[in-house]
Amino acid sequence: MFIIFLSLFLGLICGFFLSQDFEILGINIFILFQSIGQIFINALKMIVVPLIISALIYSIVSIKVNNKINKIGAYTFSYYLLSSFIAICIGMFFVNTIKPGISDQENVLNNLGLSDNISKIDNFSLLSQQYSIQSFFDLLIPNNILEAIVSGNMIAIVFFSILFGYALRSVKTSLNIVNFWEIIYHSMIKIMNYILMFLPIGIFCLIATSVSNWDSNTISIISYYFATVLISLLFYSFIILPLVLKIFGINVRDHFSNIAPALISAFSTSSSMATIPITSRCLINQSKLPKENVNFIVPLGATINMDGTALFECVVVIFIVQIYGFDISLSQQFLILFFALITSVGVAGVPSASFVAIVLILNTLGLPLDVLVILLGVDRILDMSRTAVNVLGDSCCAAVVSSKIK
């Protein structure tokens, strides 16, 4: 734990002094750190798909009683739906209270640099146009599961793994089948442990390169927006989630202490998927939660439970409404809430999913996309923060469900 926090601290310090053209003995240190960080993320992502498949199938097959699986599934889906709804409501409350788009409206509009990242907005628009209810079900039930696995379609992978696990339980399986998936699962865990030996180095390099890209001028332009998102995320993380844990009789301090390595990893990698191995290990080894519960809840949560993302989408859309001075009724805000709840799940498997979902919502409401360009300038920091909230939400779900199902 100490080494991980030290790596985070040293990465922050190093990042403030690291420039993109800094060289030692002809070696560009920024590119070197960036490459090491990317290798670490790639290694984590490499293990995610086989780990999710084996963990879900093994956890379902190994549970002795069918009724327990049904309870875990029902509690998990109910928790995820309710927690995302609460997160969005919190984002809606703070963005309407602070009013970041109204407080400094003229300054923000006069300082928009619309020439940069226009191509990114076009790409997000194209992706959002391809999204529909039908496309969501196309992702959920693909015509070729092997193609879905190769392309990293996590929604399809999770759905098929759960379906396959249930199918194995319904037929007369021999002990060899159960042992096979147990061997695969434990082999993935072993590989994961090898990769996590380099966690401090990976965190140091990722944080250092991220901090070196921070632009104080850009942040100052939309400081109210930036603060609104962070305050909303912090309130949800350190007020609402601890309250939930307290209600279910879970020690808040112990839980946060046990899950800290996963939160740091999520913050530095900005990837809930890449953090699955670390989250699972923390919950099983440190929090002592049942392995079958964790192996079912965490991969599912990393795919469909996006509390931080849903909250963020709501804040951004209402911020843009405020920026342009549009009037928006309470019923329209609840429409935004509904869209944020649906799209946080539906486009979760798409790169830069938050902005794809935001473009989808803006297009649906007939709102302009121009301000998204400037928001991309500070999104790296906010992306790191909301990913940590997503992972924290998954861990709390695992703790709560495990407290209900012994």
N, C-alpha and C positions, 0 to 999 in steps of 0.2 A: 504493500500500500504506500509506504513512504517513498519508495523508488518511483512509483507512478506520479505522485504529487510533485516530486522533485523534477521529474522529466517535464511535467506541465509548466512548472515555474521557470525552469531553465529555457524551455522553448519560448515562453513569453518574453523573457529578458533578451534572448538571442534575436528574436524576431524584430524587436525595436531597433536593433543596430544592423540588421541584415538587409543589404540592398541586392537587387537582381543582377548587378554587375560585379559583385564582390568576388574577388579571386584570390586564391592562395596557390602558389607554384603553378600558375596557369590553369588551375581547376576552378570552375565557377561553383562556389559553395552553395548558392541558392538552387541551382539546377541539381546539384548533388543531393541536397536535402529533399528537394521536390521528388527526385527519382526514388530515393529510399522510402519516403512516405507513400508514394504511389505503389511501390512494390509491396509494402506492408498491407495496404488496402486491398490490392489484388489478391494477396495470399488469403486474407480473411474472406473475400468474396468467393475465392476458389472453393473453399470448404463449405460455404453456406448451403448450396443446393443439395449435395449428398448428405449433409448433416440434417437438414430439414426433413428430407424424405425418410431417412433411416430413423430419426427421432420420433416423427409422427407415427410411422407404421409400427415401430417397436413399442412405443408407449401405449398405443391402442390395443395391440395384440397381447401385450403382457398384463394388462389390467384384467383381473379375474372375473369381475362382475360387470355385466352389461349396463346395469343401472347406474354404476359409477361413471361410466363414459358419458351417458346421457346427462347426468348432473353436471359434470365438468363442462360439457359443451353448452348447456343451457345457462349456467352461471357466467361462463366466459363471454358469450355473445351478449348477454344482458348487461354485464359490466361495461363492455366496450361501447355499446350503444349509449348507455347513460353517461359514461365518463366523457365521451366526445361531445355530447349535447351540453353538458355542464361547462366544458372547456370553451365551446363556442359562445355560450351565454356570458362567460367571464370576459372574453375578448370584446364582445358587443358592449358590455357595461363600461369597460375602461375606454374604449375608443369614443363612446358617446359622452363620457364624463370629461376626459382630457381634451377631446376635440383637436387632435394634432393637425388636421387639415385646415382648420379654421384659424388656429392661433397664429400661424405665420404664413398665411395663404399666399400673399403677394410675393414674399421672398422666395418661396418654393417655386412658384410658377415662373418667376423671372430668371431663375438659375437652372432651369432644366437644360441638360445637355442632350438634345435629342438625336445628335448625329451618331453617338456611340450605341452599340448593342441593338440597333434597329433590326438587324438580321435575326437576333435572338428572339425578339418580340414576334417577328414574322414566323419563326419556327414554332413558337408557342401557340400562335394563332392557328397554324396548320394542324398541329397536334390536337388542339382543342376542338377543331371542326370535325376531326375524325372520331371524337368521343360521343357516344350516345348510349342509351340503355342497351341497345342491341350489341354495340361494340364491347360493353362490359361483360355481357354473357358470352360473347365470342372469346374474350380473354379467359373467362371462368371455365368454359367448356370448349377447349380447342379441338380441332379435327385431327390433330397429331400431337400426342403428349410428348413424344421425343423431341419434336420441333420446339414445343413450349419449354422443355427443359433446357435445350441448347440456347434458346433466346432469352432465358431467364425470366419467363413469365411466372412470377411468384404466386399470383392468385391461382393459376391453373395447377401449379405444382402442389400447393397446399391442399387444394380441393381434391386432386387425384390421390394424394397420399392418404388423406383421411378416408376417402372412398375405398381405396385399396386395403387399408387397415381394417375397416369394417367388413369388407368382403372376406378377408382372411379369417376373421372371427366366425363368420357365418358358415364356413365350410369346415370339414373335419381335418384340421391341420395337424401335422405331426409335430413333435417337439423339435425336430430338425429345422422346421421353418422358423419357429420362434428363435431358436439359437442362431440361425443364419442372420436375421435382422439385428439380433443382439451383438453379434460379432461385427457387423458392418457399422453399427452405431458406436460401439466402443473403439473401433479403428478410427472413425472420424474424430472422436474425442481425443485420441492419442495424437493425431495430426494437428488438431486444434491446439493442444498443449505445446507442441513444438513451435507453432507459429507465435503463440502468446509469450514465449520466452523473449521475443523481440519487441514486446509491447512498449516498454519504456523508450526504446530507440525510435519506434514508429511514431509515438505521441510527440516526442521532442521534435522530429523533423516536420511533422504535419503542422504543429502549432507555430513553429518558427517561420515557415513559409507563409502561413495564413496571416500572421501578425505583420509581416513585412509588407503585405499588400494593403493594409488598412489605410484609408485615405481620410484624414481628419477634415479636409474641406468638404468632402461629400457628406460625411456624417453630420457636420454642423448644419448643412442645408436642411436636412430632414430629421433633426435631433428629436423633435416632438414625436414624430412617427416611430423612430427608433426606440425612444424611451417607453412609448405606449406598448409596443410589442413585448419588450423585455419585462415591464412591470406586470403585464397580463400573464406572461409565462411564469414569472417568479411567484405571483400570487397563487396561481393554480398549483405550482410545484410544492410550495412551502406552506400553504394554508389549506387548500382543498384536499390534496392527496394525503397529507399527514392526518387531517381530520377523518378521512375515510379509513385509514389504517387504525386510528384510535378507536373508531366506532366498532371495528371488528376485533379489538383486543390485541392488536399487533404493536410491538414496541417500535416506535417511529425512529428513535435514534439508532437502534440496532439495524433496522432495515436500511436506512440511508448509508450507514457505515458499511454494511455488507455489499451494497450495490454500487458503491462509489467507483470502483474500477470500471464498471460497465458505463457509468455516466460520463466518466472522463474519456473513455474510448469513443462513445457516441458523440461527445462534443468535438473531439479532435478529428474524427473520420467523417462526420456528417452523414452517417449511414446506419440506419437501424438494422438493416440486413447484415452488414458486416460486423455488427456488435452482438448478433445472436449468440455466437459461441461464448463470449465473455459474460453476457447476461445470464445464460444458462448455468455456466460454471459458478457464478457468484450465488445464484439462488439455490443451487444444489449443495455446493460445498460450504458456503458461509451461512446462508439462511436456513439450511437443512430442510428445504421443502422437498416433498416427494418427487422423485425423478420423473415419474410418468406424468404428473401434473405439469411440471415445468416444460417437459418436452412437447407437450400438446399446446400449452398456452403461449409460450414465448414466440415460436415460429408463426403461429396464427396472429398474434398481436403485432409482430413486425410487418405483417402483410396488410392487416385491415384496421388496426388500432392506431390512429394518428392524431392523438389529442392536440399536440403542439402544432401540427400542420393545419388541422381544422380551425383552431383558434387564430392562427396566423392569417389564413385565407379570409376570415371574417373581418379582421382588423384592416387588412389591406384594401378590401373592397369598400368598406365604409370610409376609410381614409381618402380614397380616390373620389368618392361621392362628395366628401367635405371639401376637397381641394377645388373642385369645379363649381362648388356652390349649389349643387343640386338639392332639391327638396326630396326627402325620402320618408315615407310613412313607416309606422311601426310594422304594418303588415308586410311591406316590402323588405324591411330588415329581417323579419322572420323568414321571408323567402330566401334571403341571403344565407340565413342560418341553415335552412334546409339544404341549399346547394352545397354549402361548406361541409355539411355532414355526409352527404352522398359522395361528393367528388374527392374527399379526403381518403375514401376507400377505393373509389372507382378508378382513379388514375395513379394510384400509389406505385404501380410498377413502372411508370414512365419516368425517364430521366427528367430532373427538375420538375417533379410532379406538382409542387405547390403552385408554380407559375402557370403550368398548363391548366390547372383547375381554376386559377384566378382569371385567366383569359376566358375560359369557358363561361364563368359567372358574369364577367363584364360584358361579353358578347350577348349573353342571354338577356341581360338588363339593358343593353343598348348604351353602355358607358364607354368612354374613350380609353385607349390603352397607353397613351403617351407617357404617363407618369411612371409606368412600370420600368421604363428605361433607367431612370434615376434610382429606383428601388433596387435594381440589380447591383448597383454599386456597393451597397452595404449588406447584401443578402448573405454573403458568406458567414458573417458573424451571427446573423439571425438564424441561418440554416443550422449552424452548429448548436445554437441554443434550443431550437424547437426539436431537433433530433434527440437531444438529451432528455427533453420532456417526454417525447414519444417512448423512449426506452424506460424512463421512470414509471410511466403509466402502465407499461407492460409488466414491470416487476411488481407493482402494487396489485395488479390484477391477479398475478400468480400467488401472491401472499394472501389476498382476500379469499380467493377460491379455495386455496389449500386449507384455510382456517375453517371453511364451511364443510369441506369434504376431507375427512381424515383417511 
